[in-house]
Amino acid sequence: MQQDFQHFVNHSGISNEENDPLNGHLFNLKDAKWRNMRIKLTPTFTSGKMKMMFQTLADCTIGLKDVMDDSATHQKPVDIKDILGRFTTDIIGSVAFGLECNTIKNPDALFRKYATNPDIQDKLRDEINTVLAKHNDELTYEGMMEMTYMEQVLHETLREYPPLPLLTRTCTKDYTIPNTSIRIKKGVEVGIPVIAIHTDPEYYPDPMRFDPERFSEENKKMRHTFTWIPFGEGPRLCIGLRFGMLQSKVGLTTLLKNYKIKVSKMTKVPLQFDKSVSCDLTTIATTILDCISENEINILELEPPTLSPTISLDDVKKVLLGLITFGEQFQEFRKKFKCRGYKHGGVYVILLGTYISIDPEIIFHKNAFNISLTI
């Protein structure tokens, strides 16, 4: 993940920070702009800085508890997605800008799993109570670091529901995968089907079963490191990963210490995602023009019989119509390639050649990619 980063520095996708300044964030920045911004932001998330932020973060749980107390007293179902969204807004406003937003009092996947798995919820609550008892029943940074089972629960949740099911990069200069004759040409997209790897029975038996024990130290040693990559790895590893995990622990501790989470009659089980995508005609036209403006369509130079790339306009149409997500589409691609015994695959998305890595060892050992969700 380090050696050949220079070939895959930039995330894929089109953004124009001149027309929309909010698009000029760390995830979209490229080349020198990304490096400079990353250097500036990295010191913000050291352990020392996070300890300094912790009390402000903990103070935000007061409003969270007040809202939950009101719902519990009046026996009202809660929209946990809305509540946790406001809780997150309060934390960002307080920690980043010094504002008292209080959106928690003024107007998902995680809690559905806990509500439908009461045994896991009880075990997690026991750990919370045990750790808090050692810290005078107060939220402390050190206490959060001691909650190992909570860490397992969060990892299992992110396995099943990664922030981005598909991570993509653009090859910035021709690259030959070591020990093969497979050549990825400049301009070719590189797709890592995260959700497909996270739900592969080879690495996670019975993958749709929620089981935090998958992430015990003993079980983690039995799997390849890159079978769990919800935040990527390498130089573009999510810069806010540790802070996000800390925030999740604080919120979970506050809720599970004081309440039992149950599934509302209005809750759909299993969780169903909105598969619609929002694409305006300008975005679609720009993407197509970008693809066809090249003198030659970018393709993969592959050694037979690995793959013959195929055009998948019908598949893209399914995504645009909201029948499936891009993550699900690439999950299907990976399944097909893996069933044929391939470690590499290639497809066209509209006119854009895309390389798909099938084997985690290719992502890691071959030093081919540095993929991440970066905030």
Beta strands, then each sheet from edge to edge (+ up, - down):
strand 1: 167-170
strand 2: 175-176
strand 3: 183-184
strand 4: 189-192
strand 5: 344-349
strand 6: 352-357
sheet 1: 1+ 4- 6- 5+
sheet 2: 2+ 3-
end
